[in-house]
Amino acid sequence: MKMYAALLIMAAWPVFGHDAARTGVSGDHAITTANVNRLRERWSIKLGDVADSSPVYLDNVRGRAMLFQTTRDGTTYGIDAHTGRVLWRFRTNGPKITTSVPAADPSSGRIFVPGVDGYVHQLSTDTGTEIRSGGFPVRITRIPETEKNASSLTLANGYLYAATSGYFGDAPPYVAHIVAVHLSNGATHVFNTLCGNDRQLPTASSCPESGSGIWSRAGVVVDPDPSMHGRIYFATGNGAFDAKNGGRNYGDSLVSLSADARTVLGYYTPSNYAELEQGDTDLGSTAPALLPREARSKTPLMLVQGGKDAILRLVNREHLPGVGGELQRIDLGAELFSAPAVWRDSHERTWIYVGLGDGLRAFRVSTNANGSSRLEEAWRAHAGQTGEGTTPIVENGIVFVAMDDGIVAVDAQTGAKLWSSANTGRSIGSVHWESPIAANGWLYCSDENGSVTAYAL
């Protein structure tokens, strides 16, 4: 629990989901249930393109709080977080788009940003100047015409992790793969989810299989429990699956790798994987959400995994079960595209918040006297409407979620509505995969109008 608690004390928001476990929980306590209704817009700016993603935030870049946002055209903006003034731009050029999110390293003054050119670039946080050293820029795909860095970047274990998928329309060839970049020298380890015996970046013809994608918002998720030694997880959508017969194809699967991405440590695949592939009901529309250790449970380390099939699954992550073997299945009644937020309250109860197209659903972990754990629905909140639902975050007992034309705050334990930006006179536009972040009493969110908007007390 010590490592899990340590994830929640940073005032910065350096990666998607706040931390490498993608908990979505801010360590800030400035906004409370008592004062959240005092949030008002402080600034709103237009970027050169839509940022269909989330920003990241550092609270001390040479004494200045800064926001960093990457737009679909591969341009990353360094923004003064208190004024909205754009301080620098870094542009990449390529054939299509990215929906990835940068990863900032507060200790080194570096930020790693996605490009549309097939590379991840290393920049100075204060100037946006590219740092061409330590193996950077690092190539993460050889076929940017058909392969996209959709998921967010993250930093952990001394590595930068990046993941790939295809573009809208699923046009081949593309092979979902993980690239683990050692930050000391830029050396890379590649794991391909199709043709997994090949540990090189795929080319257009290197694998006869195609169609597996890692396209969830969270992408690579890092285990915070010390006993798991920094292992990483991700989920794929579509593609061939034959791992149960000794093969190397992991379509529609949740896969766990060692921290260096060299060793497969386990996998979970729904028993109806063929149906998921045929119906394009991707398991990997969302990433696994890791739950804190449940001390009284027979399965103390668990995760939840959703999908486009509208099923939320509770799985033992300490011993991933292979094909089937879930601890529990819940019918959400709607496809899941957002990343669940995971919060531990002051009574040591674990909550899971799921953003859907019409609002939020909250679940609590319950463990009976026999040590069996299950998810119990706690509440539902109709917070508004979006096409697919966006990722909720938690700050100080408040859940924030972006809906079309408004950010909504609800009480984390009851679901009672506390605040909406739509009632303040100035609000955000419609959203797709945009989601808010919270830091130091401020709230930030991009929208489909190409804007980034800031709120503060």
KAWO-V751094 format. One record per pair of residues at least 6 apart in sequence whose ideal C-beta (glycine too) atoms are under 6 Angstrom apart, sorted by sequence separation. I is the first residue (numbers start at 1). J is the second residue. If there is no record, write none. Layout:
i & j
I & J
I & J
This chain:
i & j
59 & 65
70 & 76
115 & 121
141 & 147
192 & 198
294 & 300
306 & 312
344 & 350
367 & 373
421 & 427
446 & 452
17 & 24
79 & 86
80 & 87
104 & 111
123 & 130
154 & 161
181 & 188
242 & 249
243 & 250
293 & 300
353 & 360
354 & 361
392 & 399
393 & 400
400 & 407
401 & 408
410 & 417
411 & 418
436 & 443
437 & 444
58 & 66
69 & 77
112 & 120
113 & 121
166 & 174
223 & 231
241 & 249
304 & 312
305 & 313
343 & 351
365 & 373
366 & 374
445 & 453
77 & 86
78 & 87
102 & 111
103 & 112
121 & 130
122 & 131
153 & 162
179 & 188
180 & 189
190 & 199
240 & 249
256 & 265
353 & 362
392 & 401
400 & 409
409 & 418
436 & 445
57 & 67
68 & 78
78 & 88
112 & 122
113 & 123
192 & 202
222 & 232
241 & 251
256 & 266
304 & 314
305 & 315
342 & 352
366 & 376
409 & 419
444 & 454
102 & 113
165 & 176
179 & 190
190 & 201
240 & 251
291 & 302
315 & 326
352 & 363
398 & 409
399 & 410
7 & 19
55 & 67
56 & 68
66 & 78
67 & 79
77 & 89
110 & 122
111 & 123
151 & 163
164 & 176
195 & 207
220 & 232
221 & 233
239 & 251
255 & 267
302 & 314
303 & 315
340 & 352
341 & 353
363 & 375
364 & 376
390 & 402
408 & 420
434 & 446
442 & 454
443 & 455
164 & 177
177 & 190
178 & 191
194 & 207
238 & 251
290 & 303
313 & 326
314 & 327
351 & 364
399 & 412
434 & 447
7 & 21
55 & 69
67 & 81
75 & 89
76 & 90
100 & 114
111 & 125
122 & 136
220 & 234
236 & 250
253 & 267
254 & 268
302 & 316
303 & 317
314 & 328
340 & 354
363 & 377
364 & 378
406 & 420
407 & 421
442 & 456
66 & 81
149 & 164
150 & 165
163 & 178
177 & 192
194 & 209
236 & 251
288 & 303
289 & 304
302 & 317
349 & 364
350 & 365
397 & 412
406 & 421
441 & 456
65 & 81
75 & 91
98 & 114
109 & 125
121 & 137
253 & 269
301 & 317
313 & 329
362 & 378
406 & 422
431 & 447
432 & 448
441 & 457
8 & 25
10 & 27
11 & 28
65 & 82
147 & 164
148 & 165
162 & 179
175 & 192
176 & 193
236 & 253
288 & 305
299 & 316
301 & 318
338 & 355
362 & 379
386 & 403
405 & 422
428 & 445
9 & 27
51 & 69
74 & 92
98 & 116
119 & 137
120 & 138
194 & 212
311 & 329
312 & 330
383 & 401
386 & 404
394 & 412
429 & 447
430 & 448
8 & 27
148 & 167
161 & 180
175 & 194
193 & 212
235 & 254
361 & 380
384 & 403
385 & 404
428 & 447
429 & 448
51 & 71
52 & 72
119 & 139
120 & 140
214 & 234
286 & 306
312 & 332
383 & 403
429 & 449
118 & 139
159 & 180
160 & 181
252 & 273
360 & 381
406 & 427
49 & 71
50 & 72
94 & 116
140 & 162
214 & 236
285 & 307
310 & 332
334 & 356
359 & 381
384 & 406
405 & 427
49 & 72
92 & 115
94 & 117
118 & 141
141 & 164
159 & 182
233 & 256
285 & 308
334 & 357
359 & 382
360 & 383
47 & 71
49 & 73
74 & 98
92 & 116
93 & 117
212 & 236
213 & 237
243 & 267
252 & 276
283 & 307
310 & 334
358 & 382
359 & 383
384 & 408
72 & 97
92 & 117
146 & 171
158 & 183
231 & 256
232 & 257
252 & 277
310 & 335
383 & 408
428 & 453
118 & 144
212 & 238
282 & 308
404 & 430
146 & 173
147 & 174
175 & 202
211 & 238
212 & 239
281 & 308
308 & 335
358 & 385
146 & 174
211 & 239
241 & 269
281 & 309
230 & 259
357 & 386
381 & 410
402 & 431
407 & 436
306 & 336
173 & 204
209 & 240
252 & 283
357 & 388
70 & 102
175 & 207
241 & 273
357 & 389
402 & 434
90 & 123
356 & 389
402 & 435
68 & 102
231 & 265
254 & 288
355 & 389
381 & 415
402 & 436
114 & 149
355 & 390
176 & 212
355 & 391
379 & 415
400 & 436
76 & 113
173 & 210
176 & 213
355 & 392
16 & 54
90 & 128
172 & 210
176 & 214
407 & 445
45 & 84
140 & 179
212 & 251
238 & 277
353 & 392
88 & 128
209 & 249
43 & 84
74 & 115
112 & 153
360 & 401
390 & 431
14 & 56
74 & 116
120 & 162
13 & 56
68 & 111
70 & 113
138 & 181
193 & 236
395 & 438
402 & 445
13 & 57
70 & 114
238 & 282
391 & 435
12 & 57
194 & 239
237 & 282
386 & 431
390 & 435
12 & 58
53 & 99
56 & 102
58 & 104
328 & 374
353 & 399
355 & 401
12 & 59
52 & 99
54 & 101
166 & 213
237 & 284
268 & 315
11 & 59
53 & 101
56 & 104
58 & 106
112 & 160
138 & 186
165 & 213
235 & 283
236 & 284
237 & 285
304 & 352
95 & 144
100 & 149
165 & 214
235 & 284
78 & 128
94 & 144
95 & 145
103 & 153
105 & 155
135 & 185
136 & 186
165 & 215
286 & 336
98 & 149
99 & 150
101 & 152
103 & 154
135 & 186
163 & 214
197 & 248
254 & 305
289 & 340
337 & 388
338 & 389
341 & 392
343 & 394
100 & 152
103 & 155
134 & 186
196 & 248
235 & 287
268 & 320
271 & 323
285 & 337
292 & 344
337 & 389
338 & 390
339 & 391
341 & 393
267 & 320
268 & 321
271 & 324
289 & 342
338 & 391
341 & 394
266 & 320
269 & 323
194 & 249
233 & 288
163 & 219
163 & 220
193 & 250
292 & 350
142 & 201
161 & 220
291 & 350
176 & 236
142 & 203
143 & 204
314 & 375
151 & 214
61 & 125
62 & 126
256 & 320
61 & 126
150 & 215
151 & 216
154 & 220
156 & 222
191 & 257
221 & 287
152 & 219
221 & 288
151 & 219
216 & 284
225 & 293
218 & 287
191 & 261
216 & 286
297 & 367
96 & 167
189 & 260
216 & 287
296 & 367
189 & 261
157 & 230
189 & 262
294 & 367
298 & 371
297 & 371
225 & 301
297 & 373
244 & 323
294 & 373
180 & 260
180 & 261
178 & 261
16 & 101
15 & 103
14 & 104
14 & 106
12 & 106
157 & 259
218 & 339
217 & 339
20 & 154
16 & 152
20 & 156
15 & 154
217 & 391
22 & 218
22 & 221
17 & 218
21 & 222
20 & 222
21 & 224
7 & 224
4 & 224
3 & 224
3 & 226
21 & 290
4 & 292
22 & 339
24 & 341
25 & 343
23 & 342
36 & 398
31 & 395
32 & 396
33 & 397
28 & 395
29 & 396
24 & 393
25 & 394
26 & 395
36 & 409
67 & 444
39 & 419
52 & 432
57 & 437
52 & 433
54 & 435
59 & 440
36 & 418
37 & 419
55 & 437
57 & 439
36 & 419
54 & 437
69 & 452
40 & 424
41 & 426
55 & 444
51 & 446
50 & 448
50 & 450
47 & 450
46 & 450
46 & 451
44 & 451
45 & 452
44 & 453
31 & 441
28 & 439
30 & 441
43 & 454
26 & 438
28 & 440
42 & 454
41 & 455
42 & 456
39 & 455
38 & 457
35 & 457
13 & 437
13 & 439
11 & 439
11 & 440
